[in-house]
Amino acid sequence: MHRLLLTGGTGFIGRALCERLLDKGYRLTVLTRDTGQPGLIDHIAIRYVSALDEVAADPAIDAIVNLAGESLNSGRWNERLKQQFLDSRIAATNSVVEWAGRQPEAPRVIVSASAIGWYGHQGDAPLTESSAAKDGFSHQLCERWEQAARAAAELGMRVVCLRIGIVLESDGGPLKEMLPPFRLGLGGPMGSGEQYWSWIHRRDLVRLVEFALDYPGLNGPVNATAPEAVTQRKFAATLGAALNRPASVPMPAFAARLALGEFADEVLLNGQRVVPEKVTFHGFEFEFPTLANALDDIFAKK
C-alpha cells in the first residue's frame, strides 16, 4: 500500500486528488494549516497534520505530491502579493524537500506543481517540454518553484514538475468565476480573443498525477494540459454552447486591465499553446481530450 504525503490537499485540486488516491488504496498524510476546518474528508486512511514534524517516519512515506501555493487570483497584483506567490510556493517546496532529506530513507518520488506560465508569452507557437521560455514574472515564479523541487533529485528521488494549465470544473478554479456572466449571456472573448488557453479537466489532472506517481520513466517537466489548446475566442464560444447561451459580449483589453491589473496581462490576455508531449508519448490517455467533451461532462452533472 502506497503511503503519500500531500501538501495543498484541501484545495480545489487537492481534495479531488485525495478522493481518487483513497479509492486506489493509498494511505495519505495531508499537510494543512487548519486541521480542524469543516468539510475535510473523513476516512480511515487519511491523516491531517499542521506541521511536517508531525509526519510519522514509521511506516515510511514513499511519495510526495506538492500542490501548495497561494492562488494567483487572490486580489489585484502588487509587489507584496507577488512576493507572497513566490514565498508560498518556494518555501513550501523547500520545506518538504528538506523534510525528505531528514528521513532515514527518502521517498522514491515527488510530483510537484508548476504551471504553464513557465513558458512565458509565446503567441501561437506550440510548446512542448523541450521548448525554451520567454522571461517575465510568471516564468520566474515557475522556474524558482521547479528549481526548489529539483533539489530532491540530490536525495535520489525521481522529480516530476507538472506544468498545469487552466483546470476546469464547476466548483472552483477559473470556470466557477466565469459562469455567472456566461449564464446571463454576457460572456465573450477577452482582448483579441486570439490568445491560446491551454486547459485540462480536473479529473484528467488527478489521473495524470496518479500516472506520474506510478510511471517510473516519467521525470522532469511535464505538461499537464489537454491535447486541444484553444483560442480564448473558441473557449468562450464553446462554453456558451455548453450552457446554451450566446457568448458574443467582448471584454476589451483595457477593461480587463482596469479591472484586474497585471493579472489580466499575465494570465488572461496572453497565453500559451501547450502540447502534452511527454505523457502522450508514455501512453497516458486523456478522458477529455477536447474542450467540448470536457464541458459537456461538467455540465451534464448539473
C-alpha positions in Angstrom: 0.0 0.0 0.0 1.5 3.4 -1.0 1.9 6.0 1.7 1.9 9.5 0.4 2.5 13.0 1.8 0.3 15.7 0.2 0.6 19.4 0.5 -2.3 21.5 -0.7 -4.6 18.6 -0.2 -7.7 20.5 0.9 -8.0 22.8 -2.2 -9.7 22.7 -5.5 -7.3 20.1 -7.0 -6.0 18.5 -3.8 -9.4 17.4 -2.5 -10.3 15.7 -5.7 -6.8 14.0 -5.8 -7.3 12.8 -2.2 -10.6 11.1 -3.2 -9.0 9.4 -6.2 -6.0 8.2 -4.3 -8.0 6.9 -1.4 -10.1 4.9 -3.9 -6.9 3.5 -5.3 -5.7 2.2 -1.8 -3.3 4.9 -0.9 -2.7 6.0 2.7 -2.5 9.8 2.9 -0.9 12.3 5.2 -2.2 15.7 4.3 -0.3 18.8 5.4 -2.8 21.7 6.0 -2.7 24.9 8.0 -6.1 24.2 9.6 -6.6 20.6 10.6 -10.0 21.5 12.1 -11.6 23.2 9.1 -15.1 21.9 8.2 -15.6 19.7 5.3 -12.3 17.7 5.5 -12.6 14.2 4.1 -13.2 11.7 6.9 -11.5 8.4 6.0 -9.6 5.8 8.0 -6.7 6.0 5.5 -6.2 9.8 5.7 -4.4 11.8 8.4 -4.2 15.6 8.7 -1.1 17.3 10.2 -0.3 21.0 10.6 3.5 20.6 10.6 5.9 18.3 8.9 7.4 17.3 12.3 4.1 15.6 12.9 4.5 13.2 10.0 5.3 9.8 11.3 8.6 8.3 10.0 7.4 4.7 10.5 5.9 3.4 8.3 7.9 5.5 5.8 6.3 7.9 3.3 7.2 6.6 -0.2 5.9 9.5 -2.3 5.2 13.2 -2.1 2.7 15.3 -4.0 3.3 19.1 -3.5 0.4 21.3 -4.6 0.8 24.1 -2.1 0.7 27.7 -3.3 -1.4 30.8 -3.0 -3.9 31.3 -5.8 -2.8 33.8 -8.4 -6.3 35.2 -8.4 -6.0 36.4 -4.8 -6.5 40.1 -5.5 -5.1 42.9 -7.5 -1.4 42.2 -8.0 1.2 44.4 -6.3 4.8 43.7 -5.2 3.7 42.5 -1.8 1.2 40.0 -3.2 3.7 38.8 -5.9 6.2 38.1 -3.1 3.5 36.0 -1.4 3.1 34.0 -4.6 6.8 33.3 -4.6 7.1 32.6 -0.8 4.1 30.3 -0.6 5.4 28.1 -3.4 9.1 28.1 -2.8 9.0 27.9 1.0 6.6 25.0 0.9 8.6 23.1 -1.6 11.9 23.8 0.2 10.3 22.5 3.4 9.1 19.2 2.0 12.4 18.6 0.3 14.3 19.4 3.5 12.0 17.1 5.4 12.6 14.3 2.9 16.3 14.7 3.4 16.0 14.2 7.1 14.2 10.8 6.7 16.1 7.5 7.2 15.1 6.7 3.6 13.9 9.4 1.2 10.6 9.0 -0.6 11.0 7.5 -4.1 9.3 10.3 -6.0 8.0 13.9 -5.7 5.3 15.2 -8.0 5.4 19.0 -7.6 3.0 21.5 -9.1 4.2 24.2 -11.5 2.3 26.0 -14.3 2.4 26.6 -18.0 3.3 30.2 -17.1 6.9 28.8 -17.1 6.9 29.3 -20.9 6.1 33.0 -20.8 4.0 34.6 -23.6 4.8 33.0 -27.0 1.7 33.6 -29.2 0.5 30.6 -31.2 3.8 28.7 -31.1 3.2 25.0 -30.0 5.2 24.5 -26.7 6.5 21.1 -25.6 8.5 20.3 -22.6 11.7 20.9 -24.6 10.7 24.4 -25.6 12.6 27.4 -24.3 10.9 30.1 -22.2 10.4 33.8 -22.5 11.2 35.8 -19.5 8.6 37.5 -17.3 7.1 37.3 -13.8 5.2 34.0 -14.5 8.3 32.3 -15.9 10.5 33.5 -12.9 7.9 32.3 -10.4 7.6 28.8 -12.0 11.3 28.4 -12.6 12.1 29.1 -9.0 9.3 26.8 -7.9 10.6 24.0 -10.1 14.2 24.7 -9.0 13.2 24.1 -5.4 11.6 20.7 -6.4 14.6 19.7 -8.4 16.7 19.7 -5.3 15.0 16.4 -4.3 17.0 14.7 -7.1 20.1 15.1 -4.9 18.4 12.7 -2.5 17.9 10.1 -5.2 14.2 11.0 -5.7 12.5 11.0 -9.1 11.2 14.5 -9.6 8.2 15.4 -11.8 7.2 19.1 -12.2 3.7 19.3 -13.6 3.2 22.4 -15.7 -0.5 22.8 -15.1 -2.9 24.7 -17.4 -6.3 26.1 -16.7 -8.1 23.4 -14.6 -11.7 23.0 -15.4 -14.5 22.0 -13.0 -17.6 24.0 -12.0 -17.0 24.0 -8.2 -13.8 26.0 -8.3 -10.9 27.4 -10.4 -11.4 29.9 -13.2 -14.5 28.3 -14.6 -16.5 28.9 -11.4 -15.8 32.6 -11.7 -16.6 32.7 -15.5 -20.0 31.0 -15.1 -22.2 33.9 -13.7 -21.8 36.3 -16.7 -21.9 33.4 -19.2 -25.1 32.1 -17.7 -26.6 35.6 -18.2 -25.5 35.7 -21.8 -22.8 38.3 -21.0 -19.7 36.2 -21.8 -17.5 36.6 -24.7 -13.9 37.0 -26.0 -11.3 38.9 -23.9 -9.0 41.3 -25.6 -8.1 40.0 -29.1 -9.6 36.6 -28.3 -6.7 35.0 -30.3 -4.6 34.2 -27.3 -4.3 30.5 -26.6 -5.7 29.0 -23.4 -4.4 25.5 -22.5 -6.7 23.7 -20.2 -7.3 20.4 -18.5 -10.4 18.7 -17.0 -9.8 18.3 -13.2 -10.5 14.6 -13.5 -7.8 14.2 -16.1 -5.4 16.2 -13.9 -5.8 13.9 -10.9 -5.4 10.9 -13.2 -2.2 12.4 -14.6 -0.9 12.9 -11.0 -1.5 9.3 -10.3 0.2 8.3 -13.6 3.2 10.5 -12.7 3.5 8.7 -9.3 3.3 5.2 -10.7 5.2 5.5 -14.1 9.0 5.3 -13.4 10.0 6.6 -16.8 8.4 10.0 -16.3 10.6 12.7 -14.8 11.4 16.4 -15.2 8.9 19.0 -16.5 5.6 17.5 -17.7 2.9 19.5 -19.4 -0.4 18.9 -17.6 -2.8 20.1 -20.3 -5.3 18.5 -22.7 -4.2 17.9 -26.3 -6.5 20.5 -27.6 -5.4 24.0 -26.7 -7.9 26.6 -28.0 -8.0 30.3 -28.6 -9.8 32.3 -25.9 -12.4 33.2 -28.5 -13.1 29.5 -29.1 -13.1 28.8 -25.4 -15.8 31.5 -24.9 -17.9 30.1 -27.8 -17.6 26.5 -26.6 -18.6 27.5 -23.1 -21.5 29.5 -24.4 -22.7 26.5 -26.4 -22.4 24.1 -23.4 -24.6 26.5 -21.4 -26.9 27.2 -24.4 -26.2 30.9 -24.1 -24.8 33.5 -26.5 -21.1 34.3 -26.0 -20.5 37.4 -28.1 -20.1 40.2 -25.5 -16.4 41.2 -25.7 -14.2 42.4 -22.8 -11.8 44.9 -24.3 -8.2 44.6 -23.2 -8.3 48.0 -21.5 -11.3 47.0 -19.4 -9.6 43.7 -18.3 -6.5 45.7 -17.3 -8.6 48.3 -15.5 -10.4 45.6 -13.5 -7.6 43.1 -12.9 -4.4 44.9 -13.4 -1.2 42.8 -14.1 -3.1 39.6 -13.6 -5.1 40.3 -16.8 -1.9 40.6 -18.9 -0.1 37.7 -17.3 -3.0 35.2 -17.3 -6.0 36.3 -19.4 -4.9 38.5 -22.3 -1.9 36.4 -23.2 -1.4 32.6 -23.1 0.4 29.5 -24.2 -0.3 26.9 -26.8 0.9 23.9 -24.8 1.3 20.3 -26.1 1.3 17.4 -23.6 4.1 15.6 -25.5 5.7 13.6 -22.6 2.6 11.9 -21.2 1.2 11.2 -24.6 4.5 9.5 -25.6 4.4 7.4 -22.4 0.9 6.2 -23.1 -1.4 8.4 -20.9 -4.9 8.6 -22.4 -7.0 11.7 -21.8 -10.6 11.0 -20.8 -11.4 14.6 -22.1 -9.1 15.5 -25.0 -11.4 18.2 -26.4 -12.9 21.2 -24.7 -16.4 20.4 -25.9 -16.4 16.9 -24.3 -14.9 18.3 -21.1 -17.6 21.0 -20.7 -20.3 18.6 -21.7 -19.2 16.3 -18.9 -19.0 19.1 -16.4 -22.5 20.5 -17.1 -24.1 17.1 -17.6 -23.7 16.7 -13.8 -25.8 19.8 -13.1 
